[in-house]
């Protein structure tokens, strides 16, 4: 035979097998639909989570040589790190370590953009001149920021996105145009492609140049430092050089920063941006992996049942000359056709799964870039191939080891499965139940954790509390006197609005203050030379804040209108948790501390103790310090109102009241405090919903597997059941006998599931709140729930068999 015909023969055989498999599936539409949809669920969910994990965790950052990008923190211990200061930046810029090719600085925030219709708040990220070159971000148009543009006194410049330029600058060439930000004209020198962009984890519309004068003290720490390693330099080398720089820097600022353990420390930028995403994605990956395994086991069971009914057909084919290899190829082809169809449907489901993950899943960086790309298609193809092999493996092995002549001699197309097939079917059901239990337990643990998180006392009454953010669009350096007049006038106007019962201002809002944490040193209990100073959430407030929130005064006095300012002695209120931590069993009134590492600053005196308020999230402690905002250089503050009106009803009057003080002052983010509390638990809630949904699918598939196996077992025992009932066996005895078989398999599955769940749920420890992974009540509830579902799946076919008259059962045989 010519060689080209020999080469085509395998392809022709494979095509013939595929056509035969499709024809057979068309003749069994119920079986085909059930198998394809089951595999599609597992493959689709797995592909969606894989796409998300790749986009968020695995894909490199969208910059040239992203592995060389690092972020530099101040760090005093592995668990205590924070942003850098202006003094740190000056040292990094002027004494740049040899391992760093370049260093840049970023300060995220907002600005008041002057427009013909009034001031508009926009997201900005102020950056030093080398920021975009350090990252390797090209401009679509214009030179961008150049060396020297960040010198104090240089002209104010800004980089915009193409979308912003089209919306606010009328399209065309934006270069050279002027934008007024916080009353300062900025010249556009660069245009970034696309819309609002996220760089170094910060989303912004505008990127004004950051110009910093020489600092007077080491703090405050509020800047993000980004660096690029030189080619060939290692992270360890950079860490050693930054350690040397930190040791040189500390004595220069010892009077304003006392933490001798603090070191400038580099971390891979990719690792920093993805650190918080690994835990929820790990949980979701484990959940979809279990769902996929259950789906494969379920389809394998379906194929086993189908194969048992096809033994006579296979025997006839063998008698007509088909060898075992030919029959094996035919069976495997059918399994791969099923898996291929399931993979195609799974790809479609993965698109919907990604959309659902974006809509109801936890907030994850770069999730918007996840999509159905070639990598996702390849992943789904691999899953389909592996699933097809696993689905066809057991039917193939069992069909080829059983003598085919036995099926011919049986003379019955329903001769039934061999003992080996029945054992495999039972084992698959046990495995399905064992895999479903860890998922069900995990969902129960996450639900219990979320419910306990919701029960946390936030420390105040959120009902009828509204919050908004107001900015004073000043020009140049902050003027404390002018700022004090501005905020006093804003409060006066707002409090005069109908429906406003009380109003106050604060730099930080519970339950998440956005990172306003300060270090301090107790005067009577100073830290040692090798110890780090304690830290606590910090808020600068007007006297009405705590009464507006409903936080009780427990000891001492409240803040008064005359507290703070340039001439008054520094005073503060502390929370009960702060007092109990630092002075357990003692009075804290009159105690003094110095904050911000300043050793030559006048000490602050504690004048009162107030109730605990959650400022670092509901799962964290409630230590807090409140200082008077009077005289502080705060250009942006949060307005807190207690009002009988809704946010929608108060939005217009509130903006008018602020604009009456300054027409360019923007008001944003007006919302009820209850929304802030709901947002603070959004991630655990979404994770609970997703894992709960996967657990529901897993339990449903396991129940279908139990039902299918038990229904098939009852069908195989029809003759025996008919004889027993004809001899007087009661229907209840028949039901109990079938239920006993199912119960043994269910209990075996529970034992297997508990063995897998106990170590598996420990992976949830980092996302649980006040719930142990081995919570006995959750274990018992999950086991009983799964047992109940399994027994219900057994009861349906048992009850159906017991209701058929014995004569009819025997007549069918």
N, C-alpha and C positions, 0 to 999 in steps of 0.2 A: 504494500500500500504506500502511495507517495507520502513523503514526510509531512507536507503541508496538511494532508488529510488527518494524519495522526495528531498533528498539533491542534486541529480544530475539534477533534473528537471529544476531549474532555469538556471543552466549552459547550459543545452541543448537548452533551449529557447533562451538564449542569443546568443549561437552559431548559431542557426537557423536564428535569427534576423540579425546577422552580415552577414551570407551568403546571405540572401535576400537583404540586403542593398548593398552588393558588386555586386550582379546580377543586381540590379536596376541601379547602377552607370555605369555598363558596357553598359547598354542600353541607357545611356545618357552621352556619352563620352565627349562631349563639355562642358556640365555643370560640370561634375566631374573634368575635367582638369582645368577649370577656377577656381573652388572653391579650389581645392588642391593647385594650384600654388599661388593663392592669400593668403591663409593662410600660405603657406610655406614662402612667402616673409616676412610677419609680424613676424612669429615665428622664422625664421632663423636670421633675423636682430636683434631681441630682444635677442636671445640666444647668438649671437656673442658678443653683447655689454655687456650682463650679464657676460659672461666668462671673458671678458677683465676687467670689473669693479671688479669682484671677485679677479682676479689675482693681479690687481694693488692696489686696495683700501681695500678689505675685508680680503684677505688671510693673516694670520700671517707671520711675517718674518721667514725665515728658520733657526731659532736658538732656542735652548732650552729656555723656559720661555721668549719668546720675549717681553712680556708686561713689563718686568723689565728693558729692554734696553732703555737708554736715550741718547740724544745728548745734550751737554752743549754749550751754546752760551754766548758771551758777549752781553748784551742788555741794552740800555738806555731808550727805549720806546717800546710799543707794535709793532711799525712799523720799528724799527731800531735795528737790531741785526747783529752780525758779528762773525767771527771765533775767536778762543782764541790764546793767545801768549805763548811763552816759559815760561815767568814769571807766567802766569796763570797755566800752566802745573806743574811747580815746586811746586806751592802752593797746587794744587789739589792732587799731589802725596804725598807730605810731610805732609799735613794737611787735609787728606781726610775726608770729612764729614762722620759721623757715618751711615747715610742712604745709603751710597754708598759702595757696596761690593768690587768694583774694578773700576779703571779708566785707560783709555788708550788713546794714541794719534796717529793721522794719518796725513801724509802730502802727498797729491797727486802730481804727476809730471811725469817726464820722466828721462831717463838716457841713456848714450851712452854705449851700450853693445859691447865689443870688440869681433870680430869674425875673422876667417881667411880671409874673403873677405872684411874686413873693419868694421868701426863702424856702428852699427845699433841702431836706437832709439827704446826704448821699454817703455811701460807704467809701471810705478812703483808706489807703495804706500808705503812710508816709515812709519814703525809702531814701537811703543814701545813694550817692551817684553810681556806685558800682553794683547795685542790687541786680539789675537785669543782666549785666555782663557776667556776674558771678553765677547766676542760674543758667545763663546761656539762652535767654529769651530774645529772639529777634524782634525788631520793630517792623510793622507792616509799612509804615511811612515815618520819615523823620529820623534824626540821629538819636533821639532819646536823651537820657541824662548822661552827661559827660563828667570826667574827672574835674573836680573843683566846683561843680554846681551846688554841692552841699556845704560849701564854706559859709559861715555866718556873714550876712551882708550881701551875698550873691543874689541875683534876681530870682524871684520865686518862679519855679517851673513846674509843669505837670505833664504826666503821660496819661492818655485816655484810651478807651477801647473804641473800636469802630462803631459799635452799636450806640455807645454814649454820644459819640460825635454826630452820628446821624440824627439822634433824637434831640440833642440840645444845641448843636451847632449848625443845624440845617443841611447836613450832608456836605458834599464837596470837600475841599481841602481844609482840614482843621488846623494844620500847622500854622503857628503864628497867631492863632486866635487867642482871646483872653477869657478866662473863667475867673469869677470872683468867688473865692472860698474863704469863709470867715472874714469877709470884708477885705481880703487881700487879693489883688489881681495876680493871677498866675498865667504864664504864657505856655501854650501847648507846644511841646517840642518833640512829641512822639505819639504814635498811634499803634496800639496793640491790635492784632487781628481778632475778630469775633466780638463777643459780648463781654459781660462781666467775667473776670477771670479769677481763679484761685491759685495763688502762688505762695509757697511755704505754708500752706494750710489756711491762708487768709483770703477771703472773697472780697473783692473791691471793684468799684466802678472807675475810680480815679486813683492815680499814684503820684501825689505831689512830692516834691523833693523835701527831705528831712534835713534841716539845718540846726545843728546843736552847738551851743556855745560851751566854753570850758566850764565844767561843773564846779560847784562849791562844796559838795559832799559826795560820798560814795553812792548813795541812793538818789531817787527811788529806782526800783528795778521794774521796768515796764517795756523793755525793748526785746525784739526777737533778733538774734544774731545768726546769720547764715554765712557759711564759708565753703570754699572749694579747695580740696586737697590738691597739692601739686601732683603731677603725674609721677607715679612710683612711690609716693608717700603713703604711709599707713595710718590708720586711726590711732593705733597705740603710740606711734611717734608724735602725732599731733597732741595726744593727751599728755604725754610727758612734757612737751614744750609748753603747753598751756598751764601745766602745774607749776613749772618754773616761773612763768609770767605771773601767776596768781600769788606766789610767794613774794615776788618783787613788789606787787601792787598793794598787798595788805598793809605794810607799814605806812604807806603814803596816806592812807585814809583811815587809820586806826581810830581817830577821834569820832568818826561818823559811821564806822562799821566794825563790829567787834567779833564777828564770827571767823576765827582763825582757821576753821576747818573748811570753809567755803573755797571751792576750786572751780575755775573755768573748765568745763568738761564737754568734749565733743561727742555727739551721737549721730549715727547715720540719719539723714533727713527722712529717708524712706521709713525707717523704723519708728521714728517719732510720729510721723503722720498716720501710721497704721497701727500704732500700739493699742488703741482702744477698740479696734475693730476685730482683733483676732479672737477674742473670747466669744462674742455673739456669733461670729461666722463659724467658729469651731463647734459651737452647740448646734447650729443649723446643719452643718456638714454631717455631724454624727446622726442627727435625726433623719436626714434624707437617705443616708447610707443604710440605716435600718429599714426604712420604707422600701428601698430598692431590693434588699435581700428578701424581705417578706413577699414582695411582688414576684420575684423570680421563683421562690418556693411555691407560691400559689399557682403560677402558670405551670411549673413542673408537675404539680399535682393534677392539674387539668389535663396535661399531655399524657400523664400516666393512665388516667381514666380513659382517655380517648384511645391510647395504645392497646389497653386491655380489650376494648371492643373491636380492635382491628386485627387481632391475632389470626383469625381465620383468613382474612384477606391476605395477610403476609404469608401464611402457609400456602395459599393457592399460588401466589407469585413465586414462592420458592419451588413449588412443584412444577411450575411452568419453566423453570430454568434460571430464575433470578438468584444469584449467589448472595451470601450473607453480606459481602461488601457492598453489593448493589442496594440491598435493603437498608443497610446502615446509612448509605449516602442519601437515600430517599428520606429516611426519618430525620437525619440531621438537617437536610435541606428545608424540610417543613418547619423545624424549630428555628432555623435562621431566617426563614421568610417571616414567621411570626415576630421574631425579635426585630427584623428590619422594619416591618410595618409599625411595631411599637416604638422603634427609634424615631421614625418619621413623625408619628403623632406626638412623641415626646418632645421633639424639636419645636413643634407648634405650641405645645403646652409650656415649654420653657420660656417662650416670649411672654406669655401671660403670667408665668411665674415671676419673671423679672419685674414686670409692671406691678404685680402685687407686692413684691419685695420692696420696691421703691415707695409704694403707697402706704403700706402698713407695716413694713419691716423697720428694724432699728436704724437710726441715722448713721450712715457709713460714708466715709470720705471716698470720692471718686466713683461712687455707685452709679452715677449718671452716665459714666463711660462704658458700663457693662452692656453687652449686646450679643446678638447671635452672630458671632464671627466664625472664621474658619477653625479656630481653636475649639470653640464650643461644639461645632459640628463634628470635629474629629473626636472630641470627648464622648459625645453621644454615640458615635459610630463604634467606639471601643466598648462602651457599655452594652450596646446592642449585640456585638459579637460575643462578648463574654456571657451575656444573658442567654443568647441563643445556644452557646455551648453547654451552659449549666442546665438549661431547660431540657435539652435533648440528651444529656448524658445518661441519666438514669433509665429513661424508657429504652434507649439504645442498648445499654448493657443488659437490662433485664430481658428485652426482646430477643437478643442474640444468644443469650445463654440458655434460654428455655428451648427444648426440642420443638421445632415447628410442626413435626408430625403429630404432636399431642393435640394441637389445635384442630388439625384435620380429623383426627379420630373422635374429638369431642362432638363433632357434628352440630355445634351450636355457636352461633356468632356471638352469643353472650356468655361464653364459657367462663369468663371472669378472669380476674388477675391472679397471678401466681402468688405464692406465699411471700416470695421476695418483694414483689411489687407492693403487696399490702403492708409489709414492714416499712418499705421506703415511704409509702404514702403516710403512714402513721408517724414516721420520723419527721417528715416535712411539716406536718401539722404541729408536732411538738416544737420544732424549730421556729415556726411562725409565731406561736404563742410566746416562746422564749424571747424572741426578738421584739415582740410588741410590748412586753412588760417593761423593759427599761425606758421605752419612749413614754408609756403611760405614766410611769413613776416620775420621769423627768418633768412632764407637763404638770403633774400634781405638785411637785416640789416648787416649780416656778410660780404656780398659782398661789400656793401657800405663802411664798416669799413676797409676792406682789400684794396680797391681802394684808400681810403684816406691815409692809411698807406704807400702805394706805392708812393704817391705823396709827402711824407715828404722830405724836403731838407736835405740830409745827411751832407751837408757842404763842400763837395769836389767832384771832378770829378772822378768817379770810372773807367772810360774807360782807358784801357791800363795800369792799375795798377795791379801788381802782388805782392803777399805776400808769405813769407815762414818763417819757424821757424828754427833758428840755435842755437845749444848748444855748449858751450865750455866745453869739458870733463875734467875739472880741477881735481886736487887731493887735498883733505884736505880743509882747510879754503880758501875762495876766496882771491886772491891777487889782490887788485885794480890796481896796476901798470901793472901786467901781463895781466889782463883782458882788460885794456885800449889799450895795444899794440895789443892784439888779435883782438878786434873789429875794430880798425883802419885798421889793415891789411886786414880783411875781406871786409870792405867797399872799400878799394883801389882796391882789386882784382876784386870785383863784378862790380865796376864802369868802370873798364877797358874792360869788356866783350863787344863784338860787339852787338849792338841792345839795350844796356842799356843806357837810357838817363840820369837818375839820380837814386840814391839809398840812403837809410837812414835806421836807426835802431830805434826801439821803444819797450818799454815793453808792450804797450797796443795797440790793433787794434780796430778801429771802425768797425761796429756799436755796437759791444758787446765786451767790453774789458776784460771780464772774471772776473770781480769783483775787479779790482784794484781801490779801493775807499779809500781815505785818509781823515782823520779829520785834521782840522787846526784851528788856533786862530788868528784873526786879531790883530795886535799890537795896533792900535789906537781905536779898538772897541772890546775889549775882552769880552768874555761871562762871565756871572755871576757865582758865586760859585755853584748854583743849576741848571745851564743850561748846555745842551749838546753842544759840539762844532759842527759847521757846517761841512759838508762833501762834497766832489766833486770827480769825476773821475780824476785819476792821471796818467800821462804818463811821463816816463823818455825817452828822445829822443835825437838823434843827430841833429845838426842844419839843415840838409837837409830834415827833415821829412815833415814839413808843405809846403815848396815849391814843393816837390815831389807830395804831395796829391793835391796841388793847393788851399790850404787854404790861404786866403788873410791876410796880415798884415794890421790892421786897425789903429793902433796908436803905437807910440814908435818904438822900434827897434826889429829886429829878434834875435834869439840866434846865438852866434858866436862860432868859434872853441875854443876860450880860456875860454869860460864860464864853470863853474863847476870845478870839481877837488878838491883836498884836500886844495889847497891854495887860490883858487879864492873865492870871495864873492858869496853867494848863490843868484841866480837870477831865474826868472820864467816868462813865458808867461801865460796869462789867456784868456779865451774866452770872447766874448762880453756878453754872458748870465751871466757868473760869475761876470763880472764887473757891469752889470745892477742890479744884485741881491744884491750885497754887497755895492755898491757905486752908487745908482741911480742918474743920472744927474751930477755926479762928475767924475773927472779924477782919474784913478787908478794908473797911472804911479808914481812910487816911494813909493807906499803903501807897507807895509811889513806884513808878517804873519809867524807864526811858525807852522810847520806841525807835524803830528804824536803824538800830545800831549806833545811834548818836550818843557818844559818851560825854560830850560837853554841852548838851542841850539841857534846859531846865526840866526837872522831872515832872511827870504828870501824876496828879493825885486822884485816887479813887474816891468819889463822893457818894456813890450809890450802887446798889445791886438790884438787877432787874431779872425778870423771868427769862428762861432759856428760849432762844429762837434758833431754828435751823438755818444756817447760812452757807453750809458746804454740801447741801444735798440732804435728803431725808435719812439716808443711811449713815451719815456722819454725826460727829458730836455737836454740841450746842454751845461751845465756848465762843464768846464774842466780846468786843470792846467797842464802846460808842464814845466818840469825841465830838465836841461842838464843831459844826461846819462854819461858824462865823469867822470871817477873815481868811478862810482857806482859798487857795487858787483854783477853785473848781469851775471849769467852764461848762461842764455837763453834769447834771444831777437828775436823780429820779424823783418825780413828784408822786406822793402817796396821798390819796384822797379817801375819805369815808363819805359816801354819798348814797342818797336814795335813788339816784338816777342811774340809768344804764350807760355803758360806755358810748353807745351810739348817740344817746340823747345829750351827752356831755361833751362830745368831741368838738362840735362847732363852738360853743361858748368857751371851752377851755383854750382853743387856739386863739380866739379873739382876745381873751384876757391876757394871754402871753404877748400877743402882737401889740397890744396896747402899751406894753412896757418897751418892747423892741420889735419893730416890724420884721426884722431879719432873723428873729429867734425861732428855730423850727421846733415843733412838738411832734413826737412820734411814739409809736408802740403803745397807744392807749388801750388798755385791756384790763379785765377783772383779775384780781389776785388769784382767784380760783383757777383761771387758765394757766397761770404760771405754775401753780402746784400740779396741775394735770400734765403740763409739759415736762416737769421734773421727773415724772414716773413714766413718760412715754416709751422710753427704750425698754425697761423691763416689761411693760404691758404688751408691747408689740412682740417681744421675744416670747412671752407667754402664749400669745395668740397663735403665733406661727408654730411653735413646738406642739401646742394643743391641737392645731389642725393636722399636723403630721401624725400625732398620736392617734387621732380619730381615724385617719386613713389606714394606719397600721392595724388598729383593732378591727376595723371593718374588713380589711383583707384577711386577717387571721380568722375572723368569724366566718367569712365566706369559705375559707379553706376547711375549717372544721365542718361546716354544713355540707360542703361537697363530698368530703371523705365519708362522713357518716351516712349521707344519702346514698352514696355508692355502696357502702358496706351493707346497708339495709337492703338495697336492690339485689346484692349478691346472696343475701340470706333469705330471700323470699320463700324458697321451698321449705327451708328449715322453720321459718316463722309460721308458715301456713300449717305445717304438720303439727307444731306445738299448739297452735290455737285450735286446730281440729281435735286434738287430744284433750282440750279443756283448759289450756293456759289462758289466764285472764289478760285482757288488753293492758292492764296496769303492769303486769309482770313483764310483758313484752317491752313496754316503755322503759321500765327500770333496767332491764337487761341492756338495752341499747344505750341508755344514759350512763350505765356503769362503764361501758367501753369508752364512751366519750370522756367521762370523768377521769379515767386513768390517764388518758392522753393529755387532758387539760392540766392535771396535777403534775405530770412529768414536765410539761411546758413551763409551769410556774416555777418548779425547782430549777430548771435551766435558766429561766428568766431572772430569778433572784440571784443566781450565781453570776450572771452577767451584769445585773443592775447594780449590785453593791460596789464593785470597783468602777463601773461606768459612770454612776451619778456623782462620783467624787470630782469629775471634771466640771461639774456645775458649781462647785464650791465658791468660785470667784464671782458668780453672778447671783448668789443666794443671799438673802438678808434674814438673819436670825432664824434660819432653818438649816438643820443638819442634812447632809445628803443621805444619811441612814435614818431619817425620821421614821420611827416605828408606825405612827398613824398613817403616814403617806404610803409606806410599804404595804400595810394591811389593806388600805383602801384600794390601791392599784391592783393588788392580787385578787381581792374579792370582786372588783369590777370586771377584771378580765375573766375570772372564773365564771361569773354570772353570764357574761356574753357568750362564752364558749358553751356553757350548759344550755343556754337558750338555742344556740345553733344546733346542738344535739337533739333537743326536744322536738323541734319541728319535724324532722324526718321520722323520729321514733313515733310521734303521735300519729303521723300520717299512715305509717305502716300498721299501727294497732287498730286503726279505724277501718281497714279494708277487710271484708268478710273472708274467712279462711278458704271458702270454696273458690272465691275469685282469685285469691293468691295462688292456689294450686292449679286453677284453670290456666293462669298465665304461663305456668311452667310447662 
